[in-house]
Amino acid sequence: MRIIVIIGLSFICACTSSPSLYKYSGKTMGTSYHISTVGKAIDPAGIDSVLTVVNQSMSTYIPNSSISSINSSEDTVVVLGNDTHFMRVYAAANHVAEASGGAFDFTVMPIVNYYGFGYEKPYQTPLKDWESIVGYSKVQASLWDKKLIVKKQNSAVKMDFSAIAKGYGVDAVAQYLEANGIVNFLVEIGGEVRCSGKNDKSKIWRVGIDKPTSNGDQRFQEIISLDNASMATSGNYRNYKIIDGKKYVHTIDPRIGKPFKTDILSATVIHQDCMLADAYATTLMVLGMDEVKAFIEKENLKVFLIYDDQGVVKTYNNFLEL
């Protein structure tokens, strides 16, 4: 998902008769971030410091991050420092995993790696006994006496927060802006976005949902107003691997241990918390249209879905009058 607000490549101030608009951008979490604030500027170094701490907690590409330390440990009990960021994300991820019956699973990393979508090279031999190392119930995390304690049922269990971490990063930056007295802002990391207050035209922020095409066409399927809320989109139409002549999409069902062809092309979730919107969007892709409506109702979600109905692209949403 791309946001419709056009952001510059560096910190600038658009000085007009309207409230001042300040824009910031950079790299984080293997992608880019774009932030706009209205009426008040913020120190860009503060934004980077927030994102650095989040990355140090849950980036699988940083060897000594909390999650990398847990994944690489041969012990079944790992004790780390007081990582409250990890605990917040773990609690949210565990909730979505339980609510979805394992359709969302933060221990799916071995399968992700096997099919070439993760931080390790694809396995050259068949992935055997995956059920012994994949399953969210195989990990328990807690904070005690200012220490993060993680227990794994199997030392080979590996965690992956990539389906929720960008959303959490958005939330963390939004909280930083609010703590510094900024009420009108837009935060976007890798397509996950949170909007607060009004833009520099004193109107509610508007964001776009991409059409599900694989040719790089950036035309929007829908443009919506995001009023003090977060939005995350998941899709598999651009992310796939060719292995032994077969095409594998990046939507992996942890319940069956492999990628599958889903009829949902793109799932967008509107939620107060961006990390939950992020996790729920991934979950909807796994569930598919057969299961998704019951789950949406149970979790009380606002969604915009683009799906394939026997070769015809259709949309479903429960909050917009189109």
Backbone torsions as a table, in degrees:
resi	resn	phi	psi	omega
1	MET	NA	133.3	176.3
2	ARG	-108.1	144.7	177.4
3	ILE	-90.9	148.2	-171.5
4	ILE	-77.9	-22.4	178.7
5	VAL	-69.7	126.4	-178.1
6	ILE	-84.5	123.8	-176.1
7	ILE	-110.7	141.3	177.7
8	GLY	-75.6	176.2	-177.2
9	LEU	-93.5	1.1	179.2
10	SER	-153.0	174.8	-180.0
11	PHE	-70.1	123.7	178.3
12	ILE	-140.2	166.0	174.1
13	CYS	-125.5	122.4	177.3
14	ALA	-93.8	100.8	-173.6
15	CYS	-92.7	105.1	178.7
16	THR	-134.7	-174.0	177.1
17	SER	-70.4	-19.2	175.5
18	SER	-76.9	168.1	175.5
19	PRO	-55.0	144.5	-177.2
20	SER	-62.4	136.8	178.1
21	LEU	-111.3	123.5	179.3
22	TYR	-112.7	135.6	-176.2
23	LYS	-126.3	142.6	-178.4
24	TYR	-137.7	149.1	175.6
25	SER	-152.9	162.4	179.8
26	GLY	-179.4	-168.7	-179.5
27	LYS	-112.0	141.6	175.6
28	THR	-165.3	151.7	173.3
29	MET	53.6	33.7	-179.7
30	GLY	73.0	13.6	-179.5
31	THR	-145.2	-157.2	-179.2
32	SER	-123.7	159.0	173.9
33	TYR	-124.0	150.6	176.6
34	HIS	-137.9	129.5	-175.7
35	ILE	-132.7	137.1	174.0
36	SER	-124.7	134.7	172.1
37	THR	-123.6	149.7	-176.8
38	VAL	-120.2	129.2	174.0
39	GLY	86.1	-19.1	-178.7
40	LYS	-152.2	136.3	179.1
41	ALA	-88.6	165.2	178.3
42	ILE	-135.0	151.5	178.5
43	ASP	-71.1	117.9	-179.8
44	PRO	-58.2	-29.9	179.5
45	ALA	-63.8	-31.6	178.1
46	GLY	-66.9	-39.2	177.0
47	ILE	-62.1	-47.6	-179.4
48	ASP	-62.9	-35.5	-179.9
49	SER	-66.8	-38.2	176.8
50	VAL	-62.8	-47.2	-178.4
51	LEU	-68.0	-32.3	176.9
52	THR	-63.3	-42.6	179.3
53	VAL	-65.0	-42.4	179.0
54	VAL	-63.1	-44.5	178.2
55	ASN	-61.4	-41.4	-179.1
56	GLN	-65.2	-21.3	177.9
57	SER	-83.0	-45.9	-166.5
58	MET	-134.5	17.2	175.8
59	SER	-85.7	124.4	176.7
60	THR	-76.5	-7.2	179.8
61	TYR	-94.3	-3.9	175.3
62	ILE	-104.3	114.2	-172.1
63	PRO	-57.4	-32.5	-177.3
64	ASN	-106.6	17.6	174.4
65	SER	-66.5	164.8	179.4
66	SER	-57.8	-48.0	-175.6
67	ILE	-69.2	-35.3	177.4
68	SER	-67.5	-38.1	177.9
69	SER	-63.4	-39.2	177.6
70	ILE	-67.2	-45.5	-177.0
71	ASN	-64.9	-37.0	-175.7
72	SER	-86.0	-11.3	-176.9
73	SER	-70.9	134.7	175.4
74	GLU	-87.3	-3.6	176.4
75	ASP	-88.1	154.1	177.9
76	THR	-89.7	-10.0	174.3
77	VAL	-123.4	121.1	-178.3
78	VAL	-118.8	127.4	-180.0
79	VAL	-114.4	122.9	-178.9
80	LEU	-126.1	-177.2	179.5
81	GLY	-72.0	-176.8	-173.7
82	ASN	-75.3	80.4	-176.1
83	ASP	-97.6	87.9	-179.6
84	THR	-70.7	-28.7	177.7
85	HIS	-62.0	-46.9	179.2
86	PHE	-58.1	-44.7	-177.1
87	MET	-64.7	-39.4	179.0
88	ARG	-63.0	-44.0	-179.0
89	VAL	-70.2	-40.9	177.5
90	TYR	-59.2	-45.4	-179.0
91	ALA	-62.0	-43.3	179.5
92	ALA	-67.2	-43.3	-179.4
93	ALA	-64.3	-39.2	179.6
94	ASN	-66.0	-38.0	177.9
95	HIS	-62.0	-47.8	-179.2
96	VAL	-66.2	-37.0	178.2
97	ALA	-62.3	-46.0	179.5
98	GLU	-66.2	-44.0	-178.0
99	ALA	-63.3	-31.6	-176.3
100	SER	-95.4	4.4	-178.7
101	GLY	63.8	29.9	178.1
102	GLY	90.7	3.4	175.0
103	ALA	-64.7	-32.3	169.7
104	PHE	-104.3	126.3	-175.8
105	ASP	-147.7	117.2	-176.5
106	PHE	-82.2	5.3	173.9
107	THR	-106.3	16.9	-174.9
108	VAL	-78.4	-0.3	-174.3
109	MET	-50.5	-43.8	179.5
110	PRO	-57.1	-36.4	178.7
111	ILE	-74.1	-39.9	176.7
112	VAL	-58.9	-45.2	178.8
113	ASN	-64.9	-40.6	-177.7
114	TYR	-57.6	-40.2	-178.5
115	TYR	-92.3	8.7	171.4
116	GLY	84.3	17.9	-179.5
117	PHE	-102.8	-0.4	-174.4
118	GLY	-107.1	-161.5	-175.6
119	TYR	-87.7	-8.0	177.2
120	GLU	-109.0	162.0	177.1
121	LYS	-67.4	149.1	178.2
122	PRO	-58.3	143.8	177.6
123	TYR	-65.4	145.5	179.3
124	GLN	-94.8	-11.9	179.2
125	THR	-119.5	158.0	-179.2
126	PRO	-55.9	142.1	178.1
127	LEU	-81.2	109.7	-177.2
128	LYS	-106.2	154.0	175.2
129	ASP	53.2	36.3	-178.0
130	TRP	-62.8	-27.4	-179.0
131	GLU	-66.6	-18.1	178.1
132	SER	-80.0	-15.2	-178.1
133	ILE	-124.5	-2.2	178.1
134	VAL	-118.8	128.6	-179.6
135	GLY	152.2	118.7	-173.5
136	TYR	-59.4	-27.1	179.8
137	SER	-72.9	-7.2	179.6
138	LYS	-82.3	0.6	179.5
139	VAL	-130.6	133.3	172.0
140	GLN	-128.4	130.4	179.8
141	ALA	-125.2	145.2	179.0
142	SER	-154.4	159.3	173.1
143	LEU	-108.2	127.3	179.2
144	TRP	-144.4	128.4	180.0
145	ASP	51.8	45.3	177.9
146	LYS	60.6	30.4	176.1
147	LYS	-129.8	141.9	174.8
148	LEU	-88.8	121.3	-178.6
149	ILE	-116.8	119.9	-178.6
150	VAL	-119.3	126.9	179.1
151	LYS	-113.8	127.6	178.9
152	LYS	-113.2	135.1	177.3
153	GLN	-67.5	-29.1	-179.5
154	ASN	-134.8	132.9	-176.8
155	SER	-63.0	-19.9	-179.2
156	ALA	-83.4	-3.4	178.3
157	VAL	-64.5	133.8	179.2
158	LYS	-128.2	135.6	-178.0
159	MET	-99.3	153.9	-179.3
160	ASP	-148.2	114.8	180.0
161	PHE	-102.5	17.9	-174.5
162	SER	-63.4	-22.3	-179.5
163	ALA	-87.7	6.5	-179.7
164	ILE	-143.5	-19.7	-172.5
165	ALA	-66.9	-40.8	179.9
166	LYS	-62.7	-41.7	177.3
167	GLY	-60.8	-40.3	177.8
168	TYR	-66.3	-38.1	176.3
169	GLY	-58.9	-41.3	176.3
170	VAL	-60.2	-46.7	179.7
171	ASP	-60.7	-42.1	-178.0
172	ALA	-64.1	-42.8	178.5
173	VAL	-67.5	-40.8	178.6
174	ALA	-60.0	-42.7	178.2
175	GLN	-64.1	-36.9	177.6
176	TYR	-64.0	-43.7	178.8
177	LEU	-63.2	-45.1	179.9
178	GLU	-62.6	-39.7	179.3
179	ALA	-64.5	-21.7	178.8
180	ASN	-101.1	19.5	171.1
181	GLY	80.6	16.3	179.4
182	ILE	-98.0	122.5	-176.4
183	VAL	-110.6	-19.1	179.8
184	ASN	-112.1	107.9	-176.4
185	PHE	-159.7	163.0	171.5
186	LEU	-133.0	128.9	177.7
187	VAL	-121.5	128.9	178.5
188	GLU	-134.6	128.9	174.4
189	ILE	-129.9	114.9	177.2
190	GLY	54.9	30.1	178.8
191	GLY	98.7	-15.4	176.0
192	GLU	-87.8	137.7	-166.7
193	VAL	-142.0	146.9	171.1
194	ARG	-132.5	136.6	178.4
195	CYS	-120.8	143.1	177.9
196	SER	-137.3	138.1	176.5
197	GLY	66.2	-137.2	-174.6
198	LYS	-123.4	160.5	175.9
199	ASN	-83.4	-172.6	-176.3
200	ASP	-72.0	-7.0	174.4
201	LYS	-98.5	10.0	-179.2
202	SER	61.2	33.3	177.1
203	LYS	-122.9	159.2	177.8
204	ILE	-62.9	139.4	179.9
205	TRP	-61.0	143.6	177.9
206	ARG	-121.1	136.1	-177.9
207	VAL	-130.7	157.9	-175.9
208	GLY	-113.7	149.5	174.2
209	ILE	-109.7	123.0	-177.6
210	ASP	-61.9	149.4	166.1
211	LYS	-72.4	144.1	-176.9
212	PRO	-80.5	77.4	176.9
213	THR	-120.2	155.4	-178.0
214	SER	-104.6	7.7	-175.6
215	ASN	-101.7	11.9	178.3
216	GLY	83.2	2.1	178.0
217	ASP	-64.1	124.3	-176.1
218	GLN	-100.6	21.7	175.4
219	ARG	-65.6	144.6	-177.3
220	PHE	-89.8	139.6	173.0
221	GLN	-74.9	-39.1	-177.8
222	GLU	-155.4	146.3	173.9
223	ILE	-118.4	127.7	-175.6
224	ILE	-127.3	156.7	173.3
225	SER	-88.8	131.3	-177.6
226	LEU	-114.0	103.8	-172.5
227	ASP	-100.6	99.4	178.9
228	ASN	49.8	55.7	-177.3
229	ALA	-153.6	173.3	178.7
230	SER	-115.3	157.0	179.1
231	MET	-143.4	136.1	176.1
232	ALA	-135.8	144.9	-179.3
233	THR	-128.6	137.7	174.8
234	SER	-124.5	141.8	178.1
235	GLY	-157.1	156.8	-178.4
236	ASN	-119.7	10.6	-171.7
237	TYR	-78.0	-10.7	178.4
238	ARG	-115.9	-11.8	-174.2
239	ASN	-113.3	104.2	179.5
240	TYR	-151.2	164.1	178.0
241	LYS	-127.7	148.0	173.1
242	ILE	-105.0	114.7	-179.2
243	ILE	-125.2	119.2	-178.3
244	ASP	53.5	39.7	176.7
245	GLY	79.9	1.3	-179.6
246	LYS	-108.4	142.6	179.4
247	LYS	-91.9	124.4	177.9
248	TYR	-117.6	123.2	175.6
249	VAL	-79.2	164.8	-174.9
250	HIS	-87.3	1.4	173.4
251	THR	-80.0	112.2	-178.4
252	ILE	-112.2	130.4	177.3
253	ASP	-91.3	108.3	-178.6
254	PRO	-63.0	-18.6	-178.5
255	ARG	-75.4	-22.6	179.0
256	ILE	-117.8	-8.3	173.6
257	GLY	77.5	26.9	179.2
258	LYS	-162.7	163.5	174.6
259	PRO	-67.2	159.1	179.5
260	PHE	-149.9	164.4	179.2
261	LYS	-89.3	111.3	-180.0
262	THR	-98.4	150.0	177.9
263	ASP	-83.9	-10.1	176.8
264	ILE	-88.2	121.3	-179.3
265	LEU	-87.4	-32.2	-178.0
266	SER	-154.8	134.3	178.9
267	ALA	-126.0	123.0	178.8
268	THR	-116.4	133.9	-179.6
269	VAL	-124.5	133.4	173.8
270	ILE	-102.7	128.0	-176.7
271	HIS	-153.9	160.3	176.9
272	GLN	-65.7	-41.4	-179.5
273	ASP	-100.1	127.7	-178.1
274	CYS	-69.4	-33.1	-179.5
275	MET	-65.5	-35.1	177.4
276	LEU	-73.8	-38.6	175.6
277	ALA	-58.8	-41.3	179.1
278	ASP	-61.0	-50.3	-178.3
279	ALA	-66.5	-41.8	-179.7
280	TYR	-65.4	-37.5	179.9
281	ALA	-61.6	-42.9	176.4
282	THR	-62.8	-41.5	-179.2
283	THR	-60.7	-42.9	-178.4
284	LEU	-63.3	-35.0	177.4
285	MET	-62.2	-38.4	-178.9
286	VAL	-72.8	-39.9	-176.4
287	LEU	-66.4	-40.1	-176.3
288	GLY	76.5	168.4	-173.2
289	MET	-64.8	-26.4	-178.8
290	ASP	-64.7	-34.1	-176.7
291	GLU	-107.0	-14.8	-164.0
292	VAL	-70.4	-38.1	-174.2
293	LYS	-66.4	-38.8	177.9
294	ALA	-65.0	-39.0	-179.9
295	PHE	-68.1	-42.4	177.9
296	ILE	-57.7	-44.7	-179.6
297	GLU	-66.0	-42.9	-178.6
298	LYS	-63.1	-41.0	-177.7
299	GLU	-92.6	-0.7	177.1
300	ASN	56.8	55.5	-175.5
301	LEU	-101.6	145.5	169.2
302	LYS	-96.2	123.6	-173.3
303	VAL	-137.2	155.8	169.6
304	PHE	-131.4	114.1	-176.3
305	LEU	-112.5	139.8	169.7
306	ILE	-115.7	123.9	-173.2
307	TYR	-139.9	164.0	-179.1
308	ASP	-102.4	116.0	177.8
309	ASP	-109.2	89.3	-179.7
310	GLN	53.5	48.1	175.9
311	GLY	91.1	-5.9	178.7
312	VAL	-108.0	124.7	179.9
313	VAL	-79.3	124.8	-179.4
314	LYS	-129.4	166.7	176.9
315	THR	-124.2	153.5	174.9
316	TYR	-139.6	133.4	173.4
317	ASN	-149.1	157.8	-178.2
318	ASN	-124.4	23.5	178.4
319	PHE	-143.2	-10.2	179.2
320	LEU	-110.9	142.8	171.2
321	GLU	-97.6	104.1	-176.3
322	LEU	-96.5	NA	NA
